């Protein structure tokens, strides 16, 4: 831990008691903590942690009750409600404590920042927003896909204008906006955000010690040996799609690509919650199987049994699955519409978005040139290590230094 974090506000923080009580349906709460933020051996807290555990659990409970009564809000309306609830609590807590904010950095993610930033700016704080996706640009692209592929989506996208307005007001208040890809940065500039206020910082991914090499292999895990070259004469090329099975992720183009490779030695495994209609899924060829939702442990096993990861996304703020797949040695085939992880031809391939033929050709290259898999398998593992928590910390430290220098200059000018 760098020691830069003074206070962390979070909906849920699993302290020792919460981790002991998080059983059954609450088991997922146990993972909401990080040991690097716990107390030192001397008992000193590394960073103050403030959370609203049971209020958050109660809100989730009543949300399910409303859903059962058919009174549920849309997901975007819920984002607005949850974001406002959290933002107001952070603001009110800081106000009660009389926290001195002048010259300090307040960081918050989109939809959770509005009320906090409005108040913090009047106290001289420097507001930094974490923007997770490309905003309106992405939504409009999904709407285009729904028109191109009628009857494919289970639930047509509907985003209330209030949701966009909330985020756009957060953009106006933020001194800096952190996005995770140039794709998102370009989208925000298109929506009127000044480019000089944008900072691109990729996400990080690190496997837990010992993960991916369990003593007892998962039933779906691959038995292929480390470093063994893929041989299409012995086994089909196993192509994995893991994530939300929705139009935004480009599943429609993967289905078409699978059709083009129906007579080749390729098996497509589609893993994740299914958001397309049964009629759309029925159009998939026999070489594509839909496996549905999976847990974190099983996701790792799917990576281990696969040869290539495919992400034909229409739009993603970053797509962390790219790095997860590479950490397991999988070359990645993706589009330019996400985080810049893949180096074309080195650890995977970048194909145009919405191009089924190009997608099929990229997959076919591994069949025609099996040695490609071996070289890209090695390169993928090396690439994954570049997206470490240490690198993420370094990038945020650079941002903090730039903000501090700018603040000192402005204070000097004011004097």
N, C-alpha and C positions, 0 to 999 in steps of 0.2 A: 504494500500500500504506500502511495507517495506521500501521504500525510496532508495533502491539500484540502481534503474534504473536512469541512467544519461541522455541518449538520446534514443528515439525510432524512427527508420526509418521505414516507412510503405508506401505502394503504395497509400493507401487512408486513410485519417483521417477525419471523419465527425465532423468538428467544428460546431459552431452554425449556420453559414451561409449555409454550406453544408446540414445540417439537415433540414433547412427551404426550400432549393431549391430541395431537393431530392424527386421529385414527379414522378409518372408514372413509366416508365422503370428504373428510377434512384432511386426508393424508397429503394432498398436494400442497397444503400450506407449509408443511415441514421444510420444503425446499426454498422458502422465501427468506433466505438469509445468506450471508457470506462470511466465512470464518475470518477473513482479513479485516472485518470491521468489528470483531469481538474485542473484549477487553484484553489488555496486555497481561503479562505474568504479574505485574505489580498491582493489577486491578484497575488501571486507568483505562477509560473508554477511548478507543482510537478515534471515534467520531460520534457525536451525539446522534442517536437514532430515535426518531419520533414516528409512531405509527398509530393507526386506528383499527386494530385487528378486529375486535368484536363488532364494532359499528359496521365495518366492511362486510363481515360474515352475515350480519343481520340484513344489510341491504341486499346481499345476494339471495338470501332466503326469501325475502318479500318479493324480489324480482321473479323468482320461480313461482311463487303463489299467484302473482298477477298473470304470469304466463299460462298457468293452469286454468285461470278464469277467463282466458282470451282477452286480457286487458294489457298484454305486454306492449311496450313501446318498440318501435323499430330499433335496429342495432345502432343507427346513427343518432336517434333521439336519446338512446341510452348513453352513448358516448358523450353527448352534450351534458346530460344530467350528472353522470359520474365525474366528468371533468370539472364542472362547476363546483360540485360538492367537495372534491379534493382541493381545488384551488382556494376556495374560501376558507377551508380549515387550515391550510398552511399559512395563508395571509393572517387569519385571526390569531393563530398561535404566535407568530412573529410579533404581531402588534401587542399582544398581552405581555410578552417578554420584554418589550421595549428594545428589540434587537437593533443595533446600529448597522445600517446597510450601506452607508455612503462609501462608494468605491468598491463595494463587495460584489461578487458575481452571484447572481441568482439564476440557476438553470432549471428549466422545467420542460416537459414534453408537450407537444401540441395537444390541444383541447383541455389541458390541465393548467394552463398558464394565465389565462386572461385576467381574472380578478386579482391574482397575485402580482402580475406585472403592472397593472394599473396602479396598485398601491405602492409597490416597491420602487417604481420610477419616481414617485414623489419624494421618496426617501434617499434618492441619489444612488440607487443600485444600478448595476450594469446587468441587463437582462439578456440571457442567452436561451434561445429556444431550440429544442431538439425536434426537427420535423421528420416524421417517419415515412411519408409517402409523397408523391407528386401532386396531390390535391385534385383540383378540378380537371386537370389534364388527364389524369388516370381515369376518373369517373367518366369523362366524355369518351375515352377510348373503349371502355367497357360497354357503354351504351351503343357505340358503333358495332361492336361484336354481337350484341343482342339482335341488332337489325340484320347483320350478315348471316347469323345463324338462328333464325326464328325457331322457337320451340325447344331450344337447347337448355336454357337456364331454368332452374326450378323456381327461383324467385328473382324477377327483374329488379335491377338496382334502382333504388329510390333514395336520394340524399336530400334532406330538407335544406333550403337555402340558409337557414339559421346555422347549420353546421359549417358551411363554407364561410359565412360571415364571421363566425367566432374565430376560426383559424386565421382569416385574413386580418382581423384586428390584432391578433397575437403577432403576426408578421410585422405589422406597423409599429407595435410597441417594442419589439426585440431589437437590441443593439447588434446582435449577431444571430444568424440562424444556421444551425448545424444540420446538414443533410448527409446521407450516407453514400450518395453516388452523384456523379456528374449528370446522370439522367434526371434525378430529382432537382438538381440545381438549375438545369436548363428549363425544366417545367415551371419552377417558381419564377424565374426571370420572365418567362412567357406570361405569367400571371401578374406581373408588375413589381416583383421584388427587386430592388437594386442589387446588381451582382456583387458589389463590394461588401454587402452585408452577409453574403453566403460563404460558408466554410464547408468543404467536403471532407468528412472523416469517416472512413469505412468502419464497419462493425468488426468485432473480434470474435474468435471462436477458439476455445481450448478444451481438449478432451480431459476428462478426469483421469487421475493416475490409475493405470491398470485397466481402463475402459477399452473395449474393442478386442480384448484378448482373454475372455473368461475361460476358466478351466473346463467348464461344461458348455460346449457350443449350443447356441440356441437352435431349435429344430429347423429353422429356415436358413441358418447360416451356411455360407459357402464352404466347401471342402477343398477349394482350389488352393494350392500351396503358394507361399510367399514368393513372388518373382516369377511364377510360372506364366509363360506366354499364352495368351488366349489362342486357341486352335479351333477355328470354325468347323473343322472336319470331325471333331470329337464332341463338341457341345455347342448349343446355340449361344449367340451373343445375348447377354441378359442386360436389357436397358431399363433403368429405373426412373420413374417419375414419382416423387414424394412431395406431397403438399396438398393444398386445397384443390380439389378437382373441379375447377371453375373456368369460365371463359377467360378471365383475366390472366390466368396462368398458361393459356394457350393449349388447353387439352384438345380442343377441336382440331388444331393443326397436327397434333401428335397422332390423333386417330387417323387422319388422312395420310400421314407419313407411314403409319403402320400398314395401311392398305397397300401402299406402294411397295412395301417390303414383305408382302404376304407370302411370297414364294422363296424368301431368303431364310437363312438360319438365324432368326432373331426372335427373342421373346421379350415383350413389353410388359412390365409390371407397374400398374398404377396403384399407388398406395396413398391413402388420405381420405378425409371426409368428402363425400360425393355431393357436389352442388349442381350437377347437370341432370336432366330428366332421364327417366328410364328409356324413353324413345331414342334419345341421343346416344345413350350408352349402348343400346342394341345395334347401333350402326358400326360398332368397333369390330374389326376382323378377328378371327380365331387366335392370332398371335398376340393379342392384347388381353390381359386379365385385370379386372378391377378387384382390389382386395379390401377396400374400405378403410376406415379409421384405424390407426395403430398407436400404441404407446411408445414412450421414449426408448425403452429397452428393445422393443421389436423393431423400431426404426433403425437402430444401430445394426441389428441383424440383417435387415434388408440391404443396407449399404454393403455389408460384408459379403452377401451372396451375389451381388450385382457386378457388372463389368463397366458399365457406362451410366452416368447420370445425365438426364435430359431436363432442361428447364426452358421450354419454348414460350417464355412469358411475354405478355403484351405490355405489362408494366409492373415493376417492383421497385420499392424504395431502395432495396439492396438485394435481398434473397440470400439469407444466411445459409440455406441448404447447399449452396455452391461450395462453401468452405467445408461444411460437414462432410459432403461427398468426397472432396479432395483429401480430407484427413484420413479417409478410408481407402485412398488410392484410386478413386474413380475419376477418369477424365470426364469433363463436363461439356455438354453441348448446350449452348444458351444463345440468347439474343443480346443486342446492345442495350436493351431497355431495362437495365438493372445495374447493380454494382459491378464495377470493373474488376473482375477477379480472373477470368480466363484470358490467357494469352493464346490467340488463335494459332492452331497448329502445334503448340508446345505442350499444353496440359489440357487440351480440349479444342472445341471449335466454336466460333461465333457465327451464327447464321442470321439472316434478316428475319425480323419479326413477321409473323403471318405468312411464312413461306414453307409450306409442307414439303415441296420438292427438295429445297435446300436442306431441310431437316433430315429427310430420308437419305440424301446423298452423304451427309456427314456421318450418319450411322453406318452406311454401307462401306465407307472407307476402312472401317475396322475389319470388315469381312474381306475386303480386297487386299488389305495390307495389315495382317495380324500383328506385325512387329510394332506398329504404331501404338497398339494398346500397351505394350511393355514399356516403351519410352515415356508415354504420357502418364502411365501409372506412377512411375517414379517421379516425374516432374510435378504431378498433382500433389503428392505428399510433401514435397519441398515447398510448393506454393502455399499450402495450408498453414505452414508454420510462420509465414510472413504476417498473418492476421492474428497476432497475439495480443493478450491483454497489455503486455508491456508496450507494444507499438501503439495501442489505443491510448494508453496513459501518456505516451510521448507526444502524440498529436494534440491531446487536450492541454498538455503543459505548454506547447507552442502557442496555442490559442490564448491561453491565460496570459502568457508573456506579452503577446501583441496587444491584448486589451489593456494590460497594466501600463504599457508604454504610452498608449493613446490617452489613458486616463490622466497620467502624470502630466502629459503635455497640455491637456485641456485645463487642469487645475492651475498649472503655471500661467497659462494665458488669462485665466479668470482673475488671478492675483494682479 
